Amino acid sequence: MDSRTSRAAALILGALLAAAAQAQFPARPVTLVLPSAPGDPTDLIARVLQPKMSERLGQQLVVENRPGGSGVIASAAVAKAAPDGHTLLLALSAHAINPIALKELPYDTFRDFAPVTLLARFPLFVGAHPSVKGSNLREFIEAAKAQPGRLNFASPGPGTLSFLVGEEINRRSGLDGVHLPFKGGAPAVQALLANQAQICVISLNLMQAHFQSGRLKALAVTSAKRIAQLPKVPTVAESGFPGFEAYNWFGVFAPAATPPAVIARLNGDFAAALQDAEVRQKLGAVGFESVGSSPQELDRFVRREFEHWDKFAREFDVKFD
């Protein structure tokens, strides 16, 4: 058999194997592993997508919460799973930050996962205890700088986007705020409500009810433009940080070596679920923007996120412990 015939045979065999993988998938329920506890943003989007994805897959989509370790526990479990598409990771922005924040990881962020799709993104809000001065971020910073040493800012933990955005506002404005890390978004918000911390940068779904009741106030939003849910709240960019923009995001990843045909099937099913009117309404109600992307677009996006925050952390010598 000459080399040309061998290459042709290999291509045919590859196509047959890919078709077989797609035809057999899914052969059983698909598990979506989450790096967060029930009630956090990843859990919210997973529960919204769960029934639609189960319909499309023809198998149950099982949501499994594995919180802890800034997402490392969940990511490590998926990295070691069989590369057949039946175990997936629903990653948050910490997925791109962990290689910066943590000295050692039990996996390689860029080699051990196959990107599937960028599901959605959402801005964060700078929330404050009502006792602090200022009705927006600019006024708050001016008042806080006049009383140095009295500012604590809470976050769901080192290595989260909330922490990095809080640090960027803190460092670039010249504030001397003390970081109070917590294990998750809900405990961070509770610290804000108790005035243990004066500000917290976190998702709208965890603070919206408190904004409405007046127990907390919204100082700014990290999106490029103001959002429809709270149109009177200025952006961080409007508040003295030109060009500032930051979004938390949700991406789906499979173990590396998952067959391309399975990745393509999953990508198409997630894209269709995101286009469902009920899904879009539920996600939009809490400030989530449906995206959908190709696997290649997700890979490029994660690498850009890593490069951006790595540069910031180096510039300001940010500590994650």
N, C-alpha and C positions, 0 to 999 in steps of 0.2 A: 504494500500500500504506500503510494507516494505521499509527500508532505501535504500537497493540496487536498488529496482525498481524506487524509487524517484530520485536517482542519475542518473540512466539511462535515465529517462524521462527528467530530467533537461539538460543532455548532448544533447539529441535529439532536445529539444526545442532551445537550444543555437545554435546548428548547423543550424536549420531551420531559425532562426532569422538572423544569419550571412549570410546565402545564400540569404535571402530576401534583406538584406542591400546591398549586392554586386550586386544583380540583378537590384535593383532600382537606383544604383549609376552609373553615375551622372544623376540626374533627371532634371537638369537645368545647366546653365553655372557655372563654377567653378572660384571663385575669388582668385587670388594670390596677397596677400597684401605685399607691399614692404616698408621697413623702410627708403627709400631714395628717392631723387628727380630724375627726368629724367636725364640720362647722367651718373649717378653714376654706379659703378660695378654691383650692384644688378639689376638695371634697364636693363643693357646691357644683362646679362645672361637671365633675364626673357623674353626679347624681342626675343632672339635667340630661346629659348625653346617654346615660345608661339604657333607658328603654328604647330609644331610637336605634342605638347601635345593636342592641340585642335583636331587634327586628331585622336589621340589615344583614347581620352575620348569620342569622338562623340558629344561633347559639346564645346562651346567656352571657352577657358581659358582667363579670363579677368584679366589684370594687373592693379592693383590699387596702386598708389603711395601715401603713408602716411608718409612723412618725419617728422623729429623733435623728440626731446627728446631722442636722442641717440638710436632710435629704439623703445622706450617705447610706443609711440602712436600706431604704427602698431601692436606691440606685444599684447598690452592690447585689441585692437579691436578683434584680432583673439582668444585670451583667452576667451572672452565673447561670441564668435559666437556659433551658433548651432553646436554640435559635429556630423555632418553628412558628412564631407568631402568636402562640397561645399565652405568653406572658409579656405584658407591655408595661412601660413606665410612663406615668403622667408627671412630667417634670415641671418645676417652677423655675424662676430665674436663678435660684441658687445653684442650679445645675451648671451654669456658666461661671458662677462666682467661686464655687468650692475649690477649683484648682488654684485659685489665688489665695483663698482664705485658709486652706488646710495644707499642712506640710506634706502629709501623706494621704493618699486615697487608695482604697482596695480595688480600684479599677482605673482605667484611662478614659477620661471624659470624651475624648474624640476618636478613640480606636475601638472601644468596647461596646458601642451602641450604633444601631442603624436608625437614622432619623426617619420618622414617618410623616409628621405634619405639625406645623405651628397652628394650634387650635384657635387661640384667642389672646388678647392682651387687655390690660386695664391699667389706668393710671392710679397713683396713690394720692392720698390726701394728707396734708399736714393738719392734724387735729390738735386742739389745745384745750386745756382745762379752762373753764369760763372765768376763773379768777385772774388769769394773766392779762396784761394790758395789750391793747391792739386788736383791731377788728380784721386785720389781714396780716400776711407774713411780713410785709415791709414795716408796718407799724410795730409788730411784735419784736422784730429784730432791733429796731431803734430803742424800744423800751428795755429790752433785755440787756443791751450793751450798756445802758445807763446804770444797771444793777448787776455787775459781773459776779459770777460765782454762785448764782441762785438758780441755774437752769439744769434740769435733768431731762434727757430725752429717752423714751422707751423704744424698744424694737422687739420683734419676734426672735431675735438672736443674732449673734455675729455671723456674717456671711450671707445674710438676707439682703435683698434689694432695699428693704425698709431701712436697715442699718446704714447701707452705703449712701442712700439719698439723705438721710439724717446727718451723716458725717459730712457730706458735700456741702449742705446748707450751713452746717456748723463751722466748717473750716473756711469756706469762701466768704462768709459774712463776718468772720472774726469773733464769733461767739466762743465761749469757753464752756460749752455744755458737757455734762457728764453722761455717758452712755449707760443705760440700765438695760441689760439684756434679759429677755424672758424666753420661755420655751413655748413659743407660739404666739399668734396674733391676739387671741382672746385674753390671755393674761396681761399682755402689754396694754391693751385697752382698759382693762380693770385697774392697772396702775395709774393710768391717765385719769380715770374717773375718780380715783382716791386721792389725786393730786400728789402722788409719789413722784410722778413725772409731769412735766408741764406741757410737753409736746410729744407727738408720736406720728410717724409717717406710716400710713397703713391703708388697707383697702377700704373702699366705700361700704361694702356689705357688712363690715364689722363696726362701722361708726355711724351709718346713716340714721338709725333710730335715735342715737344719742344727739346727733345734729338736730334732728327734728324736735326732740324734747327739750333742747337747750342745755342738756347736761355736759355737752362738749360743743366747741365751735370750730368751724372749718376756716383755716387761714389761707390755704392755697391748694392747688391741684397740680400734679406733675406732668400733665398732658400738654401738648403743643397749643391746644385751644381749650377754652372753657367747655365744660360738659353740660349737656341739657338738663341733667338732674339737679344741678346746683349752679345755674348760670351766673349768679352774683359772686361766686367764689373765683378770685383771680388765679391765673397760672403762676407757677414759680418764676417763669420767665418774665412775667409782668411785674414781679415783686423785687426786681433788682438783680436777676440772674439771666441776662440775655442769652437766648438760644438753649436754655435748659429744657430738657425733655427726658422723661424716664417712664417706662412701663414695666409692670410685672407681666409675665407671660406664661402660657401653658404650652408645652410641646410634648408630643407622644414619640417615644423611642422604643425600639425593639432590641433584643440582643444582637450584637454583630454576627454576621454570617446568616441572618434570616434571609431566606430566598427572596430575590427581587420581586417575584410574582406575588408573594404574600404581602410584601411591603406595598406594592401597587394596589392590591385588593383593600388593605387597611386604609390606605390614603384615600381611595375613592369612597369608602364607606363613611369615614369621618367627615369628608367634604360634604357628602350628601346630608349627613345628620346636622351639620352646621347650617345648612341652607333651610332646614325645616323652620317654618314660621313660629311654631311654639317654642322651639329651642332658642331662636333669635330673640323672641320677646322676653323669655325668662332671663337670658344672659344680659340683655340690654337693660333690664330693670335694675340690675345691680352694678351697672357701669362697665360690663364686659363687652368688648368689641370682637365679634367673630372675625377670624382671619382666614384660616385655611391656606396651605402652601404645599409646594412640592417637597419631597425629601431633601432635594439639593438646596432649596431656599432655606429650609430650617437649618441645615448644616452651616451655611454661610452666615445666617443670622446669629447662631450661637457663638461662632468664632468672633464675630464683630462685638458681641456683648462682652466676651472674655477680654478682648483687646482693649475696649473702652475702660472697663473697671480695673484692669491690671495697670493701665497707665495712671489712672487716678490714685490707686492705692500706692503706687511707687512715688508719685509726685508728692503726696502728703504723708508718706510713711504711715499708712493706716494700719493699726493693730487689730487683729481679729480675735484676740483672746481676752 
